[in-house]
Amino acid sequence: MTTMNGAFPVRTFFREIRAIPGTVSGRVVILVALCYLLNMIDRNVVSVAAPEIQREFGLTNTQLGLAFSVFGFPYLLQAPVGWLCDKWGSRLGLTIFGSIWSLATILCGLSSSLAGLVGARALLGLGEAAPFPAMTRVIADWTPPTRRSFTQGLTHSFVSIGTTVTPPLVAWLMGYVGWRGAFLILGGISAVWVVVWAWRFRDDPRAHPGVTKEELAQLVFTRKTEAKTPWRRLIPAMLPPTLVYLCLSATFWTFWTWLPTYFARSYHLELKSSAIFTFGVLFAGVFGDISGGWLSDYLYRRTGSLRIGRNALIGTSLILAAVCIGPVLFIREVNLAAVALAAGFFFIRAAVSPTWAVCTDIAPAWAGSAGGMLNTGSAISSICAPLAFGFIADLTGNYSTPFSASLCLLLVGAAMCLVMRPDRQIKDAA
């Protein structure tokens, strides 16, 4: 993919993108991307259906925020779930937890009260605790070290695609089958992905009958299923990136859960118009994911420094995100607000892929456990950010004011990049 001097030829980039379906490792990347896509659609259906659910159940903004945030309580189990995926393998782990998440999505559509919705959302949080740490394990096993941030960026772009297509997709489905039917259909589609994953994926590339010698020659096999996880070294090493991820994920959780309602309430838009503006903002994240992942690996190859390739890029992206989102506190014109939020979301997502790559930089042999720790930061944000947004909106009667909390956290996350050490790899369990 690279030349000797670390350049990144555009033709080579697109040629290798086109070649992805032709290799087993490429098809694994496609399965990872589809997992992220469905994962994000299923967790965000509720944000698009929120106005209808709120009216049907008679909920306040704070109660609706609870339905959003309860997802994050079982999502806190990221570290133990990541450890299980390291021990069991991602094939079994995602078959089990993927089945839970598919069922939970269906149960959301069958709920008839706030309590039922909260219970289904909690179960969804448990099922969706597995994909990100498990797929970090998969990328460590199936991707060359110099391409891991780019692969993270490419696959995480489907996180942004998922959040982007959810508003218009769910609005369209609701027009035909209602909000309940939208949950049922999407949960069924996710169940199909689980079946394909269990049938086609293998944890060890060497055990897959279709893998060529050329593919295997590029991979580094670090997985240690029998070795004890070095928690005493892993926890302090992963704490700074986890705090960084907590700060940046608080903002994208706010976007994912409240953006449709923000546009609908602040600018008095109908559901379809709100969905279009939300689509425009979140679509910027697709480019942010890919750009951030590519640029991180590019800087690493050119400088030989992981602190430049990871830390500097992440910190700069978070500062730029804060600069872009800040004007939303004062803007009163919907098009300008959408542009500012889209620019901010681009830079937020540009920081995501390098942050995930830090897991495989620090602990490639225990990438699932490291990824689970990292995403614990997101789990905490998924609890606090949606609930805080609803509370502040109720308190102030203004849907722009809650973004001030996001600005503060983005700057804190940028400062935490100074103490992150992706250049110190944990190589053994001792």
C-alpha positions, 0 to 999 in steps of 0.5 A: 500500500505504501511506497518506500518513502511512506507516500500514499498513492491515490491509485494504489488506495483505490486499487486495494479498496477494489481488491478487498472482496477478492481476499479472505482477509478482505471479506473479513473486513467486510463482515466487520464493517457490516457488523458496525453498520447494523450495530449502529442502526439498531442502537440508534433507531430509538433516537429517530423514533423518539418523538413518536415514542415520547408522544405515545408513552407521554414521556418528559425529556428526562424520561426519554434521556433515561431510555437513551442512557440505560443502554450504557449500564450493561455496556459498562461490561466492555472489559470483561466481554473483551476478555471473553472474546480474547479467551473464547475467540470472536467467532463464538463471542459475537455469535452469542452476544450478536444473538442477544443484540438482535433479540433486544432490538426486536423486543424494543419494538414489542415494548408497551411502556417506558419500563419495557423499553428501558428493559429492552434497551438494557438488554441491547446494551449487553448484546452490543458490548461485544462487537467493538472489543471483539472486532479489535481482536479480529483486526489485530489478527487479520490486519498487518500492523502498519494498516491497523489504523486505516482498517479501523478507519475504514470499518469505523466509517460504517459506524458513521454510515450507520448513524447517517442512514438511520434517520432517513431509513427509519423515517421511511420504515416508520411511514410504512410499518410504524416505529414498532415495525422498524425495530422488528425488521432491523432486528431480523436483519441483524440476526441474519448477519449473526448466522453468516458470521458463525458460518463463515468466520474463523478466529485464526487466519491459518485455520481458514481454508481459503487464506493464501500464503501471501495473505498469511505472510503479511500478518503477525500472530500475537493471540495468546489464548492460554496466557494470563491477561496482564491486567496490572500493566494493561490497566494503567497503560490503557487508562489515558486512552480510555479517558480520551475516548470517554471525552470524545465519545460523550459528544458523538453519543449526544449527536447520535441520540439527540440530534434528530430531536435537537433539529425538530425542537429547536427549528420546529421541523417535521420528522422527515426534515429533521432526519435530512439535517441529521443525515447531513451532519452525521454523513461528515463522520464517514469521511472523518473516520477514513481520513483519520485512520489513513492520516494516522498510519501515514504519519506513523510511517513517515515519522516512525513515531506512534506518538505523532501518528496517534497522540498528535492527530487525536489531540489536534482533531479534538481541538478542531472539533471544539472550535467548530461546535462552539458557534452552535451555542449562538447560531439561530439559523438551521443551515449554519448550525448544521454546517458547524455540527457537521464540521465538528463531527468530522473532526470527532470521528477523525480521532476515533480510528487512531484511538482504537489503533492504540489498543493494538499498539499497546497490547496486540496479544490482548486486543479484545481486553484492551478494546473492552477497556477503551470502550468502557469510556464510551459506555460511561459516556453513553449513560451520562451524555444523553441523560445530561442533555435531556436534563439541561434541555428541560432545565433551560428550555434550550436545545443548544445549551447542552453542547457547552458540556461537549466543548469542555470534554473535547478540550479535556480529551485533547489534554489527556493525549499528552500522557498517552503512550502507544509506543510502549507495547506489552509483549508478554503476560509477565 
